[in-house]
Structures are given as C-alpha cells and as structure tokens.
Amino acid sequence: MNSINKIKEQITAKKNVAMQKYSQKGLANKLGISESQLSNILAGRRKASNDMIKKIESILNIDFYKIGKN
C-alpha cells in the first residue's frame, strides 16, 4: 500500500471515530461553517484553509501532521 492510501485510511478511520461523537451538522456548527461546506471538505471537493484544519484538529483531538508521518 502506498503512503498516500495509508494516510487516507488513517484520516478516514480518525474521522469515523470523531463523527461518532459529533453529527456532521453539529461539527459544522462548532466550526462556524455550513453543513454543505463541511461535507465538501470531508469529501475532498473543497480544500480547507490552514485555520480550518487547525479548528478541525482541535475539536476532534487529532493531528493530521502526525497521521501523515506514520
């Protein structure tokens, strides 16, 4: 498995665990964005800003940088 696929799998796994705690609507509200914006970010149709990534990491208690290094 190449490293990109491994990273995607790890992010998906973390996202799935986090989404058990928050509904997509609830997470979008915490982030201050619409549910459709969050949906597009999570599906890869929209690129998140660095600030948005930091907010997502903080709320979901994950570190995308560490995931990418594993």
C-alpha positions as CSV (number, residue, x, y, z in Angstrom):
1,M,0.0,0.0,0.0
2,N,1.4,3.4,-0.9
3,S,1.8,6.1,1.7
4,I,-1.0,8.3,0.2
5,N,-3.5,5.5,0.6
6,K,-2.2,4.8,4.1
7,I,-2.7,8.4,5.1
8,K,-6.2,8.4,3.6
9,E,-7.1,5.3,5.5
10,Q,-5.8,6.7,8.8
11,I,-7.7,10.0,8.3
12,T,-10.9,8.2,7.4
13,A,-10.6,6.0,10.5
14,K,-10.0,9.0,12.7
15,K,-12.9,10.9,11.1
16,N,-15.2,7.9,11.6
17,V,-14.4,7.8,15.3
18,A,-14.8,11.5,15.7
19,M,-18.1,11.5,13.8
20,Q,-19.5,9.1,16.4
21,K,-19.1,12.0,18.8
22,Y,-20.5,14.8,16.6
23,S,-23.1,14.7,13.8
24,Q,-21.9,16.4,10.7
25,K,-24.3,19.3,11.4
26,G,-23.0,19.6,15.0
27,L,-19.4,19.6,13.8
28,A,-20.2,22.2,11.1
29,N,-21.9,24.4,13.8
30,K,-18.8,24.2,16.1
31,L,-16.6,25.1,13.1
32,G,-18.8,28.0,12.1
33,I,-19.4,26.7,8.6
34,S,-22.4,25.2,6.8
35,E,-23.0,21.5,6.8
36,S,-22.5,21.5,3.0
37,Q,-19.1,23.2,3.3
38,L,-18.0,20.6,5.8
39,S,-19.3,17.8,3.6
40,N,-17.3,19.2,0.7
41,I,-14.2,19.4,2.8
42,L,-14.6,15.9,4.1
43,A,-15.2,14.5,0.6
44,G,-12.2,16.3,-0.8
45,R,-14.2,18.5,-3.1
46,R,-13.1,21.6,-1.3
47,K,-9.7,22.5,0.2
48,A,-9.7,23.5,3.9
49,S,-7.7,26.5,4.9
50,N,-4.9,26.1,7.4
51,D,-7.1,27.8,10.1
52,M,-10.0,25.4,9.4
53,I,-7.6,22.4,9.6
54,K,-6.4,23.6,13.0
55,K,-10.0,24.1,14.2
56,I,-10.9,20.6,13.0
57,E,-7.9,19.1,14.7
58,S,-8.7,20.9,17.9
59,I,-12.3,19.9,18.0
60,L,-11.7,16.3,17.0
61,N,-8.5,16.0,19.0
62,I,-6.4,14.7,16.1
63,D,-3.2,15.8,14.4
64,F,-3.1,15.4,10.7
65,Y,0.7,16.0,10.6
66,K,1.3,13.1,12.9
67,I,-1.0,10.9,10.8
68,G,1.0,11.8,7.7
69,K,4.3,10.9,9.3
70,N,3.2,7.4,10.3
